[in-house]
C-alpha cells in the first residue's frame, strides 16, 4: 500500500465503504512572504549515535562535602562554572559564569561576577539553576538534564517507590557545570511538547517506543530546546521510571519532565512529599530554563492531597477529583510556587517569549466546566504575565486544543471569572492518546483516538526570536496529516444513540454502522453534512469544501469560542472517530473545539461524489484532504 495511504489502512478494515486519499501539503504565498515566520526546516541529519553519544555533554551537578560540612547550615553556597574539560568538577582555572539564576524553590538570586551564589537553606528544598541561553547543562546517559540538587537530610518518609534517599547535612557547596552551546544560543528553536506518555505497564512502554518515540528519534530539529514531557509520565506505577528513562534515551535532544497527577507518591503523608519519587528520578517539581529568546517555565499544577475552599463534603466534592476515592487531587499552585514564579519572572527581560508549561491546564476546553481539572490561581498567573508575550501549554485532558487569545467559553466565566484568554493556551494532546485504547495497527501501537476525535501526537513550537508558530504532528505521520473527514447523517446519528446505549448494557448483537459514506435521499432531506476534524484548527482557521470540482464553499465551525456553552452530542461529534471508539473501545468524540461541518446539498445526484477539503490554519498554511462518498435512493 502506498505510504500516502497509510493513515487509512485501519480505516478500510474497520469501516466498510471508506475511500480516502491524500494530496500533498501546499503553503499559501501569504505564509512565506519575506521576513515572515516559517516552519523551521530540519538541519542535515546526524546519525542518532553521533547526536546522542559523540556530541552530547554528559555530566552531573558537583556536590562538595567536607568533614566539617557547611560553615552555616542556614545558607547554601556554590558556583555556576564553565566546565571547559567537561569533567563536572569545578577546577581552579575554570571561569565562573555571572548572572545565572539560582533558586531554592522560593528565593531567586543571580550569580556574581565569579559565578558564585548564596541562598537560604531549609530542609526538603530543591536547588536548581535556570540554564542560560548560549549554555547547556549536562545530561545523564538518558538525555535528562542535570541542573538540580535535592536537600532532604533524613530522606523521604517510608514510601512504596522509595522517594528521596537521605542526603545528610547541607553540603559545603553545590556547583553547577555548564558548557557553551550554539544550539541554545540560536534565535531559531524548535521545542517539542509531549503530553501524557502515561504508561501503565511495559507493554505500553513498547507502544510508545513504536510510536511517538520512534518519530522523535527520526527527527533532528529540536536539539537546542529539547523535548518537554508535560506530566503523567507513568500511570501510577512509579517503578516504571527506569523504563521511561531507557525509552527517552532514544530522543535526539535534552528530555525534561514536569509532574502530573499519575506521577504522585500516593502514600505520602503530606503534600510536601507527594512528588518525592518524581524529584529523585526525573526533575524538580517546578523550574525554568532559557533557549534563544525564550524563557521556559515548568509548573506543578497538581495539588495532592487535595485542598478545598473548605473541608465540608460539598467543598471537597466541588474541588477534588474522585472525592470519595483514592487518590483525590485538584488543579492548584501553592503559595511557595506562586512566590517563586513572581521572583523568577522579575528576573526575566520583558521582551522574551514566556513558554509556561504545566500538566493540568490553566484553562482548557475539554474540562471548561470543571474547577478540578483547571487551575484555581489562573487569574493570578494571567496577572503575572500581563504585558508579556506568552503561551501556556499543558496535557492532562487527552485532547488537542489550540486556543487563541480572546477565545472564550461559558465555564471559564462562571468558575474563574475569565472572559477571554489573554494569550494562547495549547493542550498538547497525549502520546498515549485515549490511554492506548482501540485497535492495534500495523505499526505496533493502538489507534487511541482521543475524546476530541484527535489522533495521538506531539506539539512543536517553531520559534524565531520571541515569536512562535505551533504545529501538531500525528504519530507515525508527516506534518501534512492534519485532518480527518466523515459524514454525519441521520442514519449515523441514530446508530450513535443505539450503539452508545448497547455499549452501556451489551446484550445481544451490537448494532452495526454499515456503509458510513453512503447517504440516501432521506438522509439528505433530513440533514447530512461533511465533517472535518482539523486537529490543530483554531480561531482564525478556515475550512473550505469543493464538491465534484465545483466552487469551494466555506464550512462552519461547530464551536465558535465566543463565550457560549459547550456543544455536546451526536450533532457535534466526529463520525469517523466515534465509529472507531464505539466499536473498538475508548472515549466518545462528541465535543470538540476543532470540528467544522459543511451541509451537503439536498439536490446531489445519485452516484459517486468527491469532496476536496482545504483546511487553512491561522498562519495561512493549507492542508488538502479528499473524501469519496455515495448518494443512493432510499435504503
C-alpha positions as CSV (number, residue, x, y, z in Angstrom):
1,X,0.0,0.0,0.0
2,X,1.4,3.4,-0.8
3,X,2.7,5.4,2.2
4,X,0.4,8.3,1.4
5,X,-2.5,5.9,2.2
6,X,-1.0,4.6,5.4
7,X,-3.2,6.6,7.8
8,X,-6.3,5.0,6.3
9,X,-5.2,1.4,6.4
10,X,-7.0,0.8,9.7
11,X,-10.0,2.8,8.4
12,X,-10.6,0.4,5.5
13,X,-10.5,-2.6,7.7
14,X,-12.9,-1.1,10.3
15,X,-15.3,0.9,8.2
16,X,-16.7,-0.6,5.0
17,X,-17.2,2.0,2.3
18,X,-14.5,4.5,3.4
19,X,-12.4,5.6,0.4
20,X,-9.8,8.2,1.4
21,X,-6.7,9.5,-0.3
22,X,-4.4,12.5,0.4
23,X,-2.9,15.2,-1.8
24,X,0.4,17.0,-1.0
25,X,0.6,19.8,1.5
26,X,0.5,23.3,-0.1
27,X,1.5,26.5,1.6
28,X,-0.1,29.8,0.6
29,X,2.1,32.6,-0.6
30,X,1.0,34.7,2.4
31,X,2.8,32.3,4.7
32,X,6.2,32.6,3.1
33,X,6.4,36.4,2.4
34,X,9.8,37.9,3.1
35,X,10.5,38.2,6.8
36,X,7.6,36.1,8.0
37,X,8.0,33.2,10.4
38,X,8.2,29.9,8.7
39,X,8.3,26.3,10.0
40,X,12.0,25.6,10.8
41,X,13.5,23.2,8.4
42,X,15.3,20.2,9.8
43,X,19.1,20.6,9.7
44,X,21.2,18.0,7.9
45,X,20.7,14.9,10.0
46,X,23.4,13.4,12.0
47,X,23.2,9.8,12.9
48,X,21.4,9.1,16.2
49,X,24.5,7.6,17.7
50,X,26.5,10.7,16.8
51,X,23.9,13.2,18.1
52,X,23.5,11.3,21.4
53,X,26.9,10.0,22.2
54,X,29.7,11.9,20.4
55,X,28.5,15.5,20.8
56,X,26.3,15.4,23.9
57,X,27.5,17.0,27.1
58,X,27.4,14.3,29.8
59,X,27.9,15.1,33.4
60,X,26.4,15.9,36.8
61,X,26.0,18.5,39.4
62,X,29.1,18.8,41.7
63,X,28.2,18.3,45.4
64,X,31.1,19.2,47.6
65,X,31.2,17.6,51.1
66,X,33.9,18.3,53.7
67,X,34.4,16.8,57.1
68,X,33.2,19.9,58.8
69,X,30.2,20.4,56.4
70,X,28.8,23.8,55.6
71,X,30.0,26.8,57.6
72,X,26.4,27.9,58.1
73,X,23.6,25.3,57.7
74,X,21.1,28.1,57.1
75,X,22.9,29.2,53.9
76,X,23.8,27.2,50.8
77,X,26.7,28.4,48.7
78,X,28.3,27.3,45.4
79,X,29.0,28.5,41.9
80,X,28.0,28.1,38.3
81,X,31.1,27.4,36.2
82,X,32.0,26.8,32.6
83,X,33.2,23.2,32.5
84,X,36.0,23.5,30.0
85,X,37.2,19.9,30.4
86,X,33.7,18.5,30.7
87,X,34.5,16.5,33.9
88,X,31.8,18.1,36.1
89,X,34.4,19.3,38.6
90,X,34.9,23.0,39.3
91,X,38.6,23.4,38.7
92,X,40.6,26.4,39.8
93,X,41.3,27.5,36.2
94,X,37.6,27.2,35.1
95,X,35.7,30.5,34.9
96,X,32.5,31.2,36.9
97,X,29.5,32.3,34.9
98,X,27.9,35.6,36.1
99,X,24.2,36.4,36.0
100,X,22.8,32.9,36.2
101,X,19.5,32.5,38.1
102,X,19.7,30.1,41.0
103,X,16.7,29.1,43.2
104,X,15.8,27.1,46.3
105,X,12.1,26.9,45.1
106,X,11.2,30.1,47.0
107,X,14.1,32.7,46.6
108,X,15.7,33.5,43.3
109,X,19.2,35.0,43.1
110,X,21.8,35.7,40.4
111,X,25.4,34.6,40.4
112,X,28.0,37.3,41.0
113,X,30.9,38.2,38.7
114,X,32.7,35.0,39.7
115,X,29.7,32.7,39.3
116,X,29.0,32.4,43.0
117,X,25.7,32.4,44.7
118,X,24.2,32.3,48.3
119,X,20.7,31.0,49.0
120,X,18.7,30.5,52.2
121,X,18.8,26.8,53.1
122,X,16.0,24.7,54.6
123,X,15.1,21.0,54.8
124,X,13.3,19.5,51.8
125,X,14.4,22.1,49.3
126,X,15.4,21.6,45.6
127,X,18.1,23.9,44.4
128,X,18.3,24.4,40.7
129,X,19.7,26.8,38.1
130,X,18.0,28.3,35.1
131,X,20.0,27.2,32.1
132,X,21.0,30.4,30.3
133,X,20.8,30.9,26.6
134,X,24.1,30.1,24.9
135,X,25.0,27.4,27.5
136,X,23.9,23.9,28.2
137,X,23.7,22.0,31.5
138,X,25.0,18.4,31.4
139,X,22.8,15.5,30.6
140,X,22.9,12.0,32.0
141,X,23.1,8.9,29.8
142,X,19.3,9.1,29.3
143,X,19.4,12.7,27.9
144,X,17.9,14.1,31.1
145,X,19.4,17.5,32.1
146,X,21.3,17.6,35.4
147,X,20.7,21.0,37.0
148,X,19.3,20.5,40.4
149,X,20.1,19.1,43.9
150,X,17.5,17.8,46.4
151,X,18.3,18.6,50.1
152,X,16.4,16.3,52.4
153,X,18.7,15.3,55.3
154,X,16.6,12.4,56.7
155,X,15.2,11.4,53.3
156,X,11.6,10.8,52.5
157,X,9.2,9.1,54.8
158,X,8.6,5.5,54.0
159,X,7.2,5.4,50.5
160,X,6.3,2.5,48.3
161,X,8.5,3.7,45.4
162,X,11.4,5.0,47.6
163,X,11.2,8.7,47.3
164,X,14.4,10.7,48.1
165,X,17.3,8.9,49.9
166,X,18.8,10.7,52.9
167,X,21.0,13.5,51.7
168,X,22.7,14.1,55.0
169,X,23.9,17.6,56.2
170,X,23.9,20.6,54.0
171,X,26.9,20.3,51.6
172,X,29.8,22.7,51.8
173,X,28.9,23.7,48.2
174,X,26.7,22.7,45.3
175,X,28.3,23.7,42.0
176,X,26.5,23.7,38.6
177,X,28.6,23.0,35.5
178,X,27.6,24.3,32.0
179,X,29.3,24.4,28.6
180,X,28.9,26.9,25.8
181,X,26.3,25.9,23.3
182,X,25.5,27.4,19.9
183,X,22.3,25.3,19.9
184,X,20.8,27.0,22.9
185,X,22.0,30.5,21.7
186,X,20.2,30.4,18.4
187,X,17.2,32.6,17.9
188,X,15.6,29.9,15.9
189,X,14.4,27.0,18.1
190,X,12.0,24.1,17.8
191,X,10.6,22.9,21.2
192,X,8.8,19.6,21.4
193,X,5.9,19.5,23.9
194,X,4.8,15.9,24.6
195,X,1.6,15.2,26.6
196,X,0.7,12.2,28.8
197,X,3.1,9.4,28.0
198,X,1.2,7.7,30.8
199,X,2.4,4.1,30.5
200,X,0.7,1.7,33.0
201,X,2.9,-1.3,32.1
202,X,5.8,-2.4,30.0
203,X,3.6,-3.2,27.1
204,X,2.5,0.4,26.9
205,X,6.2,1.4,27.1
206,X,6.7,-0.5,23.9
207,X,3.6,1.1,22.3
208,X,5.2,4.5,23.0
209,X,8.6,3.3,21.6
210,X,7.0,2.1,18.4
211,X,5.0,5.3,18.0
212,X,5.9,8.8,19.1
213,X,9.4,8.0,20.5
214,X,10.4,6.4,17.1
215,X,9.1,9.6,15.4
216,X,11.2,11.8,17.7
217,X,14.3,9.6,17.2
218,X,14.0,10.2,13.5
219,X,13.9,14.0,13.9
220,X,16.9,16.3,14.3
221,X,15.3,19.7,14.6
222,X,14.9,20.2,18.4
223,X,18.4,19.5,19.8
224,X,18.7,23.0,21.4
225,X,15.4,23.3,23.2
226,X,14.7,19.6,23.5
227,X,11.5,17.7,24.4
228,X,9.4,18.6,27.4
229,X,7.0,15.9,28.7
230,X,4.2,17.7,30.4
231,X,3.2,15.3,33.2
232,X,1.7,11.9,33.7
233,X,5.0,10.3,32.7
234,X,3.7,7.0,34.0
235,X,0.3,5.7,35.1
236,X,0.6,5.5,38.9
237,X,3.3,2.8,38.9
238,X,6.5,4.8,39.6
239,X,8.6,1.7,39.3
240,X,8.4,2.3,35.5
241,X,10.5,5.4,35.7
242,X,13.7,3.5,34.8
243,X,11.9,2.1,31.7
244,X,10.8,5.6,30.8
245,X,14.5,6.8,31.1
246,X,15.6,4.0,28.8
247,X,12.8,5.0,26.4
248,X,13.8,8.6,26.2
249,X,17.4,7.8,25.7
250,X,16.4,7.4,22.1
251,X,15.5,11.0,21.7
252,X,17.8,13.5,19.9
253,X,17.9,16.3,22.4
254,X,17.5,17.1,26.1
255,X,14.5,15.5,27.7
256,X,12.7,17.4,30.5
257,X,9.8,16.4,32.6
258,X,7.2,18.1,34.8
259,X,4.9,16.2,37.2
260,X,1.3,15.0,36.6
261,X,-1.4,13.5,38.8
262,X,-0.3,10.0,37.9
263,X,3.3,10.7,39.0
264,X,2.3,11.0,42.7
265,X,3.6,9.2,45.7
266,X,0.0,8.4,46.8
267,X,1.2,7.1,50.1
268,X,2.8,10.4,51.0
269,X,1.6,11.7,54.4
270,X,1.6,15.3,53.2
271,X,1.8,17.4,50.1
272,X,5.5,18.3,50.7
273,X,6.4,14.7,49.9
274,X,3.8,13.9,47.3
275,X,6.3,14.1,44.4
276,X,9.5,12.8,46.1
277,X,10.0,9.9,43.8
278,X,9.5,12.1,40.8
279,X,12.0,14.5,42.2
280,X,14.5,11.8,42.9
281,X,14.2,10.2,39.5
282,X,13.4,12.9,37.0
283,X,13.3,16.6,37.8
284,X,12.3,19.3,40.3
285,X,8.6,19.9,40.8
286,X,9.0,23.3,39.0
287,X,11.9,25.1,37.4
288,X,12.8,27.3,34.4
289,X,15.4,27.3,31.5
290,X,16.3,29.6,28.6
291,X,17.0,28.9,25.0
292,X,17.4,31.7,22.4
293,X,15.0,34.5,23.3
294,X,12.7,32.1,25.1
295,X,12.2,31.6,28.9
296,X,10.5,28.3,29.6
297,X,8.8,27.9,32.9
298,X,7.5,24.5,34.1
299,X,4.9,24.4,36.9
300,X,3.5,21.8,39.2
301,X,-0.3,22.3,39.0
302,X,-1.3,19.2,40.9
303,X,-2.4,19.6,44.5
304,X,-2.3,16.4,46.4
305,X,-3.7,15.6,48.9
306,X,-6.4,17.8,47.6
307,X,-7.2,21.0,49.5
308,X,-10.6,22.7,49.0
309,X,-12.1,26.0,49.8
310,X,-13.5,24.4,52.9
311,X,-13.4,20.9,54.4
312,X,-17.2,20.3,54.0
313,X,-18.3,17.4,51.9
314,X,-19.7,19.9,49.4
315,X,-16.4,21.8,49.2
316,X,-14.4,18.6,48.7
317,X,-16.9,17.3,46.1
318,X,-16.6,20.5,44.1
319,X,-12.9,21.0,44.3
320,X,-11.3,17.5,44.4
321,X,-11.2,14.8,41.8
322,X,-12.7,11.5,43.0
323,X,-13.7,13.0,46.4
324,X,-14.9,9.7,47.7
325,X,-12.0,7.7,46.4
326,X,-8.2,7.5,46.4
327,X,-6.5,9.5,45.1
328,X,-8.1,12.9,45.1
329,X,-6.4,16.0,43.7
330,X,-7.0,19.4,42.5
331,X,-5.6,21.8,39.9
332,X,-3.8,24.3,42.1
333,X,-0.5,26.2,42.6
334,X,0.7,26.5,46.2
335,X,1.9,29.8,47.7
336,X,5.6,28.9,47.7
337,X,5.4,28.2,44.0
338,X,3.5,31.4,43.2
339,X,6.1,33.4,45.1
340,X,8.9,31.6,43.1
341,X,7.0,32.3,39.9
342,X,6.8,36.0,40.5
343,X,10.5,36.2,41.5
344,X,11.5,34.1,38.5
345,X,9.6,36.5,36.2
346,X,11.1,39.5,37.9
347,X,14.5,38.3,36.7
348,X,13.4,37.9,33.0
349,X,13.6,40.6,30.4
350,X,10.1,41.6,29.3
351,X,10.8,41.2,25.7
352,X,11.4,37.5,26.0
353,X,8.8,34.9,25.0
354,X,7.4,33.1,28.1
355,X,6.5,29.5,27.5
356,X,4.5,28.4,30.6
357,X,4.1,24.6,30.8
358,X,2.0,22.6,33.2
359,X,0.2,19.3,33.5
360,X,-3.3,20.4,34.5
361,X,-4.2,23.3,32.2
362,X,-4.6,26.8,33.5
363,X,-7.8,26.7,31.4
364,X,-8.9,24.3,28.7
365,X,-11.9,23.5,26.5
366,X,-12.4,19.8,27.3
367,X,-12.9,20.5,31.1
368,X,-14.2,24.1,30.9
369,X,-16.9,23.4,33.4
370,X,-14.7,21.7,36.0
371,X,-12.9,23.6,38.8
372,X,-10.8,20.4,39.5
373,X,-9.2,20.0,36.0
374,X,-8.2,23.6,35.6
375,X,-6.1,25.8,37.9
376,X,-7.6,27.8,40.8
377,X,-5.0,30.5,40.5
378,X,-5.4,31.1,36.8
379,X,-6.3,34.7,37.2
380,X,-3.2,35.4,39.3
381,X,-1.0,33.7,36.7
382,X,-2.6,35.8,34.0
383,X,-1.8,38.9,36.0
384,X,1.8,38.0,36.5
385,X,2.2,37.6,32.7
386,X,0.3,40.8,31.8
387,X,2.0,42.7,29.0
388,X,4.4,39.9,28.1
389,X,4.4,37.7,25.0
390,X,3.4,34.3,26.4
391,X,1.9,30.9,25.6
392,X,0.6,28.3,28.0
393,X,1.0,24.6,27.3
394,X,-0.4,21.6,29.1
395,X,-1.6,18.0,28.9
396,X,-3.9,16.1,31.3
397,X,-7.2,16.2,29.3
398,X,-6.0,13.9,26.5
399,X,-7.4,16.3,24.0
400,X,-5.8,18.6,21.3
401,X,-6.7,22.2,21.8
402,X,-5.2,25.2,20.0
403,X,-6.8,28.1,21.9
404,X,-6.1,31.7,20.8
405,X,-6.1,35.0,22.7
406,X,-9.7,36.1,23.0
407,X,-11.2,32.6,22.9
408,X,-14.0,32.3,25.5
409,X,-16.4,29.6,26.8
410,X,-19.1,29.8,29.4
411,X,-17.4,27.7,32.1
412,X,-14.3,29.9,32.3
413,X,-16.6,32.9,33.1
414,X,-18.8,31.1,35.6
415,X,-16.0,29.4,37.6
416,X,-12.9,31.6,37.3
417,X,-14.3,35.0,36.1
418,X,-12.1,34.8,33.0
419,X,-13.7,36.4,29.9
420,X,-11.4,35.7,27.0
421,X,-7.9,34.3,27.1
422,X,-5.2,37.0,27.4
423,X,-2.7,34.8,25.4
424,X,-2.7,31.4,23.6
425,X,-3.3,28.3,25.7
426,X,-2.4,25.0,24.0
427,X,-3.4,21.5,25.2
428,X,-0.8,19.2,23.6
429,X,-2.8,16.0,23.3
430,X,-1.2,12.9,24.5
431,X,1.3,10.4,23.3
432,X,-0.9,7.7,24.9
433,X,-3.9,9.3,23.1
434,X,-7.0,7.8,24.6
435,X,-5.0,5.7,27.1
436,X,-3.6,3.3,24.4
437,X,-7.2,2.2,23.6
438,X,-8.6,1.0,20.3
439,X,-7.4,-1.4,17.6
440,X,-3.7,-2.2,17.2
441,X,-2.4,-1.0,13.9
442,X,0.3,-2.5,11.6
443,X,2.9,-0.1,13.2
444,X,2.5,-1.8,16.6
445,X,0.6,0.6,18.7
446,X,-3.2,1.4,19.2
447,X,-5.2,3.9,17.3
448,X,-6.1,5.6,20.7
449,X,-8.3,8.2,19.1
450,X,-9.0,10.9,21.7
451,X,-12.1,12.3,23.3
452,X,-12.0,15.2,20.8
453,X,-11.5,12.8,17.8
454,X,-7.9,13.7,17.5
455,X,-5.1,11.2,16.9
456,X,-2.1,10.8,19.2
457,X,0.9,13.0,18.5
458,X,3.2,15.8,19.8
459,X,3.2,19.6,19.5
460,X,6.2,21.6,18.3
461,X,6.8,25.3,18.9
462,X,8.8,26.7,16.0
463,X,10.4,29.9,17.4
464,X,12.1,32.8,15.8
465,X,13.2,35.4,18.4
466,X,10.2,35.9,20.7
467,X,7.6,34.8,18.1
468,X,6.4,31.3,17.6
469,X,4.2,29.1,15.4
470,X,2.7,25.9,16.7
471,X,2.3,22.7,14.8
472,X,0.9,19.3,15.6
473,X,2.5,16.0,14.3
474,X,0.3,12.9,14.3
475,X,2.1,9.8,15.5
476,X,3.5,7.9,12.5
477,X,2.7,10.7,10.0
478,X,4.3,13.6,8.3
479,X,3.2,17.2,9.2
480,X,0.8,17.4,6.3
481,X,-1.7,15.0,8.0
482,X,-3.9,17.5,9.8
483,X,-7.5,16.5,9.1
484,X,-10.0,13.6,9.5
485,X,-13.1,13.6,7.3
486,X,-16.5,11.9,7.8
487,X,-20.3,12.1,7.1
488,X,-22.8,13.0,9.8
489,X,-26.2,11.8,8.7
490,X,-29.5,10.8,10.3
491,X,-28.5,7.2,9.9
492,X,-25.3,7.8,11.7
493,X,-26.9,9.8,14.5
494,X,-29.5,7.0,15.0
495,X,-26.7,4.4,15.1
496,X,-24.7,6.7,17.5
497,X,-27.5,6.6,20.1
498,X,-28.3,2.9,19.6
499,X,-24.7,1.8,19.8
500,X,-24.0,4.0,22.8
501,X,-27.0,2.5,24.6
502,X,-25.9,-1.0,23.7
503,X,-22.3,-0.4,24.9
504,X,-23.7,0.7,28.3
505,X,-25.5,-2.7,28.6
506,X,-24.1,-5.1,25.9
507,X,-26.9,-7.7,25.5
508,X,-27.4,-9.5,22.2
509,X,-25.9,-8.3,18.9
510,X,-24.4,-4.9,18.7
511,X,-25.9,-2.5,16.1
512,X,-23.6,-2.0,13.2
513,X,-22.9,1.1,11.2
514,X,-22.8,-0.1,7.6
515,X,-21.7,2.0,4.7
516,X,-20.9,5.1,6.7
517,X,-20.1,7.0,3.5
518,X,-23.3,6.1,1.7
519,X,-26.1,8.7,2.1
520,X,-29.6,8.0,0.9
521,X,-32.2,10.6,-0.2
522,X,-33.9,10.6,3.2
523,X,-30.6,11.4,4.9
524,X,-30.1,14.3,2.5
525,X,-33.6,15.7,3.1
526,X,-33.3,15.5,6.9
527,X,-29.8,16.9,7.2
528,X,-26.5,15.4,6.4
529,X,-23.1,17.1,6.4
530,X,-19.5,16.5,5.8
531,X,-17.3,16.8,9.0
532,X,-13.7,18.0,9.1
533,X,-11.8,17.4,12.3
534,X,-8.9,19.9,11.9
535,X,-6.7,18.6,14.7
536,X,-4.9,21.9,15.3
537,X,-7.6,24.1,13.9
538,X,-8.3,27.3,15.9
539,X,-9.9,30.7,15.8
540,X,-8.6,32.2,12.6
541,X,-8.6,28.9,10.7
542,X,-10.9,28.2,7.8
543,X,-12.2,25.1,6.1
544,X,-13.4,25.1,2.5
545,X,-15.1,22.3,0.6
546,X,-15.4,21.7,-3.1
547,X,-17.9,19.0,-4.3
548,X,-17.0,17.3,-7.6
549,X,-14.7,20.1,-8.6
550,X,-17.2,22.8,-8.1
551,X,-16.6,26.2,-6.4
552,X,-15.1,25.9,-2.9
553,X,-17.5,27.0,-0.2
554,X,-16.7,27.7,3.5
555,X,-17.6,25.2,6.2
556,X,-18.9,26.3,9.6
557,X,-17.0,25.7,12.9
558,X,-19.2,23.9,15.4
559,X,-17.8,25.7,18.4
560,X,-17.3,29.4,17.9
561,X,-15.4,30.0,21.2
562,X,-17.2,33.3,21.8
563,X,-18.4,32.7,25.4
564,X,-21.1,30.2,24.6
565,X,-21.8,26.9,26.3
566,X,-20.0,23.8,25.1
567,X,-21.9,21.9,22.3
568,X,-22.2,18.2,23.1
569,X,-23.9,15.2,21.4
570,X,-24.2,13.3,18.1
571,X,-24.7,16.5,16.1
572,X,-21.3,17.8,17.3
573,X,-19.4,14.6,17.0
574,X,-16.7,13.3,14.7
575,X,-18.3,10.3,12.9
576,X,-15.1,8.7,11.9
577,X,-13.7,8.8,15.4
578,X,-16.9,7.7,17.0
579,X,-17.3,4.8,14.6
580,X,-13.9,3.6,15.8
581,X,-14.5,4.3,19.5
582,X,-17.9,2.7,19.9
583,X,-16.6,-0.5,18.2
584,X,-13.1,-0.8,19.4
585,X,-13.4,1.0,22.8
586,X,-12.3,4.3,24.2
587,X,-13.8,7.7,24.8
588,X,-16.6,9.2,22.6
589,X,-15.7,12.2,20.4
590,X,-18.9,14.1,20.9
591,X,-17.4,17.5,21.8
592,X,-14.5,19.3,20.2
593,X,-13.4,22.9,19.5
594,X,-11.8,22.0,16.2
595,X,-14.6,20.4,14.1
596,X,-16.1,22.0,11.0
597,X,-19.3,21.0,9.2
598,X,-20.4,21.5,5.6
599,X,-24.1,20.8,4.8
600,X,-24.4,18.5,1.8
601,X,-26.6,20.0,-0.9
602,X,-30.0,18.3,-1.0
603,X,-30.0,18.1,-4.8
604,X,-26.9,16.0,-5.2
605,X,-27.4,13.5,-7.9
606,X,-27.4,9.7,-7.2
607,X,-23.9,8.2,-7.6
608,X,-20.3,8.7,-6.5
609,X,-19.1,12.1,-5.4
610,X,-15.8,13.6,-4.3
611,X,-15.3,16.3,-1.7
612,X,-12.0,18.1,-1.7
613,X,-11.4,19.8,1.7
614,X,-8.8,22.6,2.2
615,X,-8.1,23.4,5.8
616,X,-6.1,26.7,6.3
617,X,-4.6,27.4,9.7
618,X,-4.3,30.9,11.3
619,X,-0.8,31.3,9.7
620,X,-2.1,30.6,6.2
621,X,-0.7,27.1,5.9
622,X,-3.0,25.0,3.8
623,X,-3.8,21.2,4.1
624,X,-5.8,19.3,1.5
625,X,-7.8,16.1,2.1
626,X,-10.3,14.2,-0.1
627,X,-13.3,12.2,0.8
628,X,-15.3,10.0,-1.6
629,X,-18.9,9.3,-0.8
630,X,-22.1,8.0,-2.5
631,X,-25.7,9.1,-2.8
632,X,-28.3,6.4,-3.2
633,X,-32.0,6.0,-3.3
634,X,-33.9,5.0,-0.2
635,X,-32.3,2.1,1.6
